[in-house]
């Protein structure tokens, strides 16, 4: 496969010395290192995957790094997002990441895009770069990144993580399949919990992020056999890598022989879920949701409150007066509930309790609502002694 960067930049004597451990390898040499210097790479996300990506690509000498993120550093990020430190809590992630990158390598040009990536701006932002590396944690943005890369002819270095598992691939429609070839449709809303809901083993970010950085450098410099047409799946608990072949789908709606997706669409509508997990950014739906204060009043009045989290989460923190019925057990334990009585549901931040609400309403429960923002909102607004996680 031809390198993504056709013309290498000229290296200075200082750069030859700095990157000498690359340059002395015949596969890389001055030419390969020059290609890295000439490259412009866009990182979507500066979190768990974006942290090792930003640091290793900067250390490797990639000339320009673009950072797309609109979040701020939170103390729960520090368990895995190593580009940020304790002093950065509350700062914009893009600014914290830029500072760390420049501390590693001041010669790297860092371009900050402190904005959500949307169908309105994705083509303009991505169009200025040679390659995109997807470090996002939600399906609407993954499909958006994929489709934009296909339409622009850019390689998309993909990675995802959840709990102890990770995925790594290169989707490059010019040379092979795209993300939609492997995942034509998103999973049903709520089927796959976010890292905030399900957790993530911190160091797996380094494993998958370093793998993405490796594939990016190979593509840019023209090294080896990139993961085009293959996906690697990593199981950290078993220390096992599995490689799965990914075929290009001739009927793919975006990269197939007769594409039907020829412009960017509404990806939140397509996936049936938001491209973020910030519950406080949407207004309260009084037909389905209650506030933490309303839930507390309901507890005091004896209304049945069901916690649909897992037992290990209950052990971390729970709301006094609530009853634990994990979401996975709800269908078997529905007979324990009276459809004629009001029921309030809650989970960590609102995703699982919404699934439980839809399930119970389908079963004939008419007076059922769930807590907007979950136990996190309850701890913030009602009882600060309740731990958050």
C-alpha positions as CSV (number, residue, x, y, z in Angstrom):
1,X,0.0,0.0,0.0
2,X,1.3,3.4,-0.9
3,X,2.0,5.7,2.0
4,X,-0.7,8.3,2.8
5,X,1.9,11.0,2.7
6,X,3.4,11.2,-0.8
7,X,6.0,13.9,-0.3
8,X,8.3,13.8,2.8
9,X,9.3,17.0,4.5
10,X,13.0,17.8,4.9
11,X,14.5,17.1,8.3
12,X,16.9,19.4,10.1
13,X,20.0,18.1,11.8
14,X,18.3,18.5,15.2
15,X,15.4,16.5,14.0
16,X,17.6,13.7,12.6
17,X,19.2,13.5,16.0
18,X,15.9,13.6,17.9
19,X,14.3,10.9,15.8
20,X,17.6,8.9,15.2
21,X,16.1,5.7,16.7
22,X,13.5,5.9,13.9
23,X,15.9,7.1,11.2
24,X,18.4,4.3,11.7
25,X,15.8,1.7,10.9
26,X,15.9,1.0,7.2
27,X,12.1,0.6,7.0
28,X,11.7,4.2,8.2
29,X,14.8,6.1,7.3
30,X,15.0,9.8,6.7
31,X,12.2,9.5,4.1
32,X,9.7,7.8,6.4
33,X,10.5,10.3,9.2
34,X,10.0,13.1,6.7
35,X,6.6,11.8,5.9
36,X,5.6,11.9,9.5
37,X,6.8,15.5,9.8
38,X,4.7,16.4,6.7
39,X,1.6,14.6,8.1
40,X,-1.5,16.3,9.5
41,X,-3.5,13.9,11.7
42,X,-6.9,14.6,13.4
43,X,-7.7,13.0,16.7
44,X,-11.4,12.8,17.5
45,X,-11.4,12.9,21.3
46,X,-8.7,13.6,23.8
47,X,-9.8,11.1,26.4
48,X,-8.9,7.5,27.1
49,X,-7.7,6.7,23.5
50,X,-6.8,10.2,22.6
51,X,-4.3,10.4,25.5
52,X,-1.8,7.8,24.3
53,X,-2.5,8.7,20.7
54,X,-1.6,12.4,21.2
55,X,1.5,11.6,23.2
56,X,3.0,8.9,21.0
57,X,2.2,10.7,17.7
58,X,3.8,13.8,19.1
59,X,6.8,11.9,20.3
60,X,7.1,10.2,16.9
61,X,7.3,13.5,15.1
62,X,4.0,13.9,13.4
63,X,4.1,17.5,12.2
64,X,0.5,18.6,12.9
65,X,-2.0,17.2,15.3
66,X,-5.7,18.4,15.4
67,X,-7.6,17.8,18.5
68,X,-11.4,17.6,18.5
69,X,-13.1,17.7,21.9
70,X,-15.5,20.0,23.8
71,X,-15.4,18.3,27.2
72,X,-13.5,19.4,30.4
73,X,-11.2,17.3,32.5
74,X,-13.0,15.5,35.4
75,X,-11.4,13.7,38.3
76,X,-13.0,10.4,37.1
77,X,-10.9,10.8,33.8
78,X,-7.6,10.6,35.6
79,X,-7.8,6.8,36.1
80,X,-7.0,6.4,32.3
81,X,-6.7,9.7,30.5
82,X,-3.0,10.2,31.1
83,X,-2.6,13.2,28.9
84,X,-4.3,15.2,31.7
85,X,-3.3,15.6,35.4
86,X,-4.9,16.5,38.6
87,X,-4.1,20.2,38.1
88,X,-6.1,20.1,34.9
89,X,-9.5,19.2,36.4
90,X,-12.0,21.7,35.2
91,X,-9.9,22.8,32.2
92,X,-10.8,22.2,28.6
93,X,-9.4,18.8,27.5
94,X,-8.1,20.3,24.3
95,X,-6.0,22.9,26.1
96,X,-4.7,20.4,28.7
97,X,-3.8,18.0,25.9
98,X,-2.1,20.7,23.8
99,X,0.0,21.7,26.8
100,X,1.1,18.1,27.4
101,X,1.9,17.6,23.7
102,X,4.0,20.7,23.5
103,X,5.8,19.6,26.7
104,X,6.7,16.4,24.9
105,X,7.5,18.0,21.5
106,X,7.3,21.8,21.1
107,X,7.8,21.5,17.3
108,X,4.4,19.8,16.8
109,X,1.7,22.2,15.5
110,X,-1.4,21.6,17.6
111,X,-4.7,22.8,16.2
112,X,-7.6,22.9,18.6
113,X,-11.2,22.3,17.6
114,X,-13.1,22.8,20.8
115,X,-16.5,21.9,19.4
116,X,-18.7,18.8,19.0
117,X,-18.1,17.1,15.7
118,X,-21.4,17.3,13.8
119,X,-22.7,16.8,10.3
120,X,-22.5,20.6,9.8
121,X,-18.8,20.9,10.5
122,X,-17.2,17.4,10.0
123,X,-16.3,17.8,6.3
124,X,-14.7,21.2,6.9
125,X,-12.7,20.0,9.9
126,X,-11.6,16.6,8.5
127,X,-10.9,18.0,5.0
128,X,-7.8,19.8,6.3
129,X,-6.1,16.6,7.5
130,X,-4.5,13.6,5.9
131,X,-5.9,11.0,8.3
132,X,-8.5,10.7,11.1
133,X,-8.0,8.6,14.3
134,X,-11.3,7.8,16.0
135,X,-11.1,7.8,19.8
136,X,-14.8,8.5,20.4
137,X,-17.0,6.6,22.8
138,X,-20.4,6.8,21.1
139,X,-22.1,5.4,18.0
140,X,-23.4,8.5,16.4
141,X,-19.9,10.0,16.2
142,X,-18.4,6.8,15.0
143,X,-20.8,6.6,12.0
144,X,-20.3,10.3,11.4
145,X,-16.5,10.0,11.3
146,X,-16.8,6.9,9.0
147,X,-19.1,8.5,6.5
148,X,-17.1,11.8,6.4
149,X,-13.9,9.9,5.9
150,X,-15.4,7.8,3.0
151,X,-16.8,10.9,1.3
152,X,-13.4,12.7,1.6
153,X,-11.3,9.7,0.8
154,X,-9.4,9.7,4.2
155,X,-8.2,6.7,6.2
156,X,-10.0,6.2,9.5
157,X,-7.9,4.5,12.2
158,X,-10.5,3.0,14.5
159,X,-10.4,1.9,18.2
160,X,-12.9,1.2,20.9
161,X,-12.7,0.1,24.5
162,X,-15.2,-1.3,27.0
163,X,-14.4,-2.8,30.4
164,X,-11.6,-5.4,29.6
165,X,-12.1,-5.5,25.8
166,X,-10.9,-3.5,22.9
167,X,-11.1,-3.3,19.1
168,X,-8.6,-2.0,16.6
169,X,-8.9,-1.6,12.8
170,X,-8.2,0.6,9.9
171,X,-11.2,1.6,7.7
172,X,-10.1,3.0,4.4
173,X,-12.6,2.8,1.6
174,X,-10.0,3.6,-1.0
175,X,-8.2,0.3,-0.1
176,X,-10.8,-1.8,1.6
177,X,-13.9,-1.8,3.8
178,X,-15.3,1.0,5.9
179,X,-16.9,0.9,9.4
180,X,-20.4,0.4,7.9
181,X,-19.2,-2.7,6.0
182,X,-18.7,-4.4,9.3
183,X,-21.4,-2.7,11.3
184,X,-24.2,-1.8,8.8
185,X,-26.6,-0.8,11.7
186,X,-26.0,0.6,15.1
187,X,-27.0,-1.5,18.1
188,X,-30.4,-0.8,19.6
189,X,-30.4,2.3,21.9
190,X,-29.2,1.3,25.4
191,X,-27.9,-2.1,24.3
192,X,-24.2,-1.1,24.8
193,X,-23.6,1.0,28.0
194,X,-21.2,3.8,27.9
195,X,-17.9,3.7,29.8
196,X,-19.4,5.9,32.4
197,X,-22.2,3.2,32.9
198,X,-20.2,0.1,32.3
199,X,-16.7,1.0,33.3
200,X,-13.3,0.6,31.6
201,X,-10.1,-1.0,32.7
202,X,-7.8,2.0,32.6
203,X,-4.7,0.5,31.0
204,X,-6.6,-1.0,28.1
205,X,-6.7,2.6,26.8
206,X,-2.9,2.4,26.4
207,X,-3.1,-0.9,24.7
208,X,-5.6,0.1,22.0
209,X,-4.4,3.7,21.7
210,X,-0.8,2.6,21.1
211,X,-2.2,0.1,18.5
212,X,-4.0,3.0,16.8
213,X,-0.8,5.1,16.9
214,X,1.2,2.2,15.4
215,X,-1.3,1.8,12.5
216,X,-1.4,5.5,11.9
217,X,2.4,5.7,11.6
218,X,2.5,2.7,9.3
219,X,0.0,4.3,7.0
220,X,1.6,7.7,7.0
221,X,5.1,6.4,6.4
222,X,4.2,3.4,4.2
223,X,5.4,0.7,6.6
224,X,4.4,-3.0,6.8
225,X,0.8,-4.3,6.4
226,X,-1.8,-2.0,7.9
227,X,-5.0,-3.4,9.4
228,X,-7.1,-2.7,6.4
229,X,-9.7,-5.4,6.0
230,X,-8.9,-6.8,9.4
231,X,-10.0,-6.1,13.0
232,X,-8.1,-7.1,16.1
233,X,-10.1,-7.8,19.2
234,X,-8.3,-7.8,22.5
235,X,-9.4,-9.6,25.7
236,X,-7.3,-8.2,28.5
237,X,-8.4,-10.8,31.1
238,X,-7.3,-13.7,28.8
239,X,-4.4,-11.7,27.3
240,X,-5.7,-12.8,23.9
241,X,-5.8,-11.1,20.5
242,X,-8.2,-12.4,17.9
243,X,-8.0,-11.2,14.3
244,X,-11.3,-11.1,12.3
245,X,-11.3,-10.5,8.5
246,X,-13.5,-7.7,7.4
247,X,-14.7,-7.8,3.7
248,X,-15.8,-4.8,1.7
249,X,-19.6,-4.9,1.3
250,X,-20.5,-4.1,-2.4
251,X,-24.0,-3.1,-1.0
252,X,-22.6,-0.8,1.6
253,X,-24.7,2.4,1.6
254,X,-21.7,4.7,1.8
255,X,-18.7,2.9,0.2
256,X,-20.5,0.3,-1.9
257,X,-21.0,0.1,-5.7
258,X,-24.2,2.2,-5.6
259,X,-24.0,4.3,-2.4
260,X,-27.2,5.8,-1.1
261,X,-25.5,7.9,1.6
262,X,-23.9,10.7,-0.4
263,X,-23.9,13.4,2.2
264,X,-23.8,13.4,6.0
265,X,-27.1,12.7,7.8
266,X,-28.5,13.1,11.3
267,X,-26.5,10.5,13.1
268,X,-28.3,10.9,16.5
269,X,-31.5,10.0,14.7
270,X,-29.9,7.2,12.8
271,X,-28.5,5.6,16.0
272,X,-31.5,6.6,18.2
273,X,-29.2,8.0,20.9
274,X,-27.3,11.2,21.7
275,X,-23.7,11.7,20.8
276,X,-22.9,12.4,24.4
277,X,-23.9,11.2,27.9
278,X,-24.6,14.5,29.5
279,X,-28.0,14.1,30.9
280,X,-28.3,17.7,32.2
281,X,-28.1,19.1,28.6
282,X,-31.6,17.9,27.7
283,X,-34.8,19.3,29.3
284,X,-36.8,17.3,31.8
285,X,-39.5,15.2,30.2
286,X,-42.3,15.2,32.9
287,X,-44.0,12.3,31.3
288,X,-41.0,10.0,31.9
289,X,-38.5,11.7,34.2
290,X,-38.3,13.0,37.8
291,X,-35.8,15.3,39.4
292,X,-33.6,14.1,42.4
293,X,-35.8,16.3,44.7
294,X,-39.0,14.7,43.4
295,X,-37.5,11.2,43.9
296,X,-36.5,12.0,47.5
297,X,-40.1,13.2,48.2
298,X,-41.4,10.0,46.7
299,X,-39.1,7.9,48.9
300,X,-40.4,9.8,51.9
301,X,-44.0,9.1,50.8
302,X,-43.3,5.4,50.5
303,X,-43.4,5.2,46.7
304,X,-41.5,2.1,45.4
305,X,-38.1,3.1,44.0
306,X,-36.2,0.5,42.0
307,X,-32.4,0.6,41.4
308,X,-31.6,-1.2,38.2
309,X,-27.8,-1.1,38.5
310,X,-25.7,-4.1,39.3
311,X,-25.0,-5.4,42.8
312,X,-21.4,-4.2,42.8
313,X,-22.6,-0.7,42.0
314,X,-25.1,-0.9,44.9
315,X,-22.2,-1.7,47.2
316,X,-20.5,1.5,46.1
317,X,-23.5,3.7,46.7
318,X,-27.2,3.5,46.9
319,X,-30.2,5.7,47.8
320,X,-31.8,4.9,51.1
321,X,-35.2,3.4,50.6
322,X,-34.5,2.0,47.1
323,X,-34.8,-1.7,46.2
324,X,-32.2,-3.4,44.0
325,X,-33.5,-5.2,40.9
326,X,-30.7,-5.3,38.2
327,X,-31.9,-4.5,34.7
328,X,-30.9,-8.0,33.6
329,X,-33.2,-9.5,36.2
330,X,-36.2,-7.2,35.6
331,X,-38.1,-9.5,33.2
332,X,-38.0,-12.4,35.7
333,X,-38.8,-10.3,38.7
334,X,-41.6,-8.2,37.2
335,X,-44.2,-10.2,39.1
336,X,-42.8,-8.7,42.3
337,X,-44.2,-5.3,41.1
338,X,-47.8,-4.1,41.1
339,X,-48.7,-2.5,37.7
340,X,-51.4,-0.4,39.5
341,X,-48.9,1.3,41.8
342,X,-46.4,4.1,40.9
343,X,-42.8,3.0,40.4
344,X,-39.7,5.1,40.2
345,X,-36.6,3.8,38.6
346,X,-33.0,4.9,38.7
347,X,-29.5,3.8,37.6
348,X,-26.1,5.5,37.5
349,X,-26.9,8.3,35.0
350,X,-30.2,7.5,33.4
351,X,-29.5,5.1,30.5
352,X,-30.4,1.8,32.0
353,X,-33.4,3.2,33.9
354,X,-34.8,4.5,30.6
355,X,-34.6,0.9,29.2
356,X,-36.4,-0.4,32.3
357,X,-39.1,2.3,32.0
358,X,-39.8,1.3,28.4
359,X,-39.9,-2.4,29.4
360,X,-42.3,-1.9,32.2
361,X,-44.6,0.4,30.1
362,X,-44.7,-2.4,27.5
363,X,-45.8,-4.7,30.3
364,X,-48.7,-2.5,31.2
365,X,-47.2,-0.3,34.0
366,X,-48.8,3.1,33.4
367,X,-47.4,5.1,36.4
368,X,-43.7,4.6,36.0
369,X,-40.9,7.2,35.7
370,X,-37.2,7.3,36.1
371,X,-34.6,9.6,37.7
372,X,-33.0,12.1,35.3
373,X,-29.3,11.9,35.8
374,X,-29.4,8.9,38.0
375,X,-27.7,8.5,41.3
376,X,-25.0,10.9,40.2
377,X,-27.6,13.7,40.0
378,X,-29.1,12.6,43.4
379,X,-25.7,12.8,45.0
380,X,-25.0,16.2,43.6
381,X,-28.4,17.8,44.3
382,X,-29.8,16.0,47.3
383,X,-27.3,14.0,49.4
384,X,-23.6,14.8,49.0
385,X,-22.7,11.9,51.3
386,X,-23.6,9.4,48.6
387,X,-20.3,8.5,46.7
388,X,-20.1,9.0,43.0
389,X,-18.1,6.9,40.6
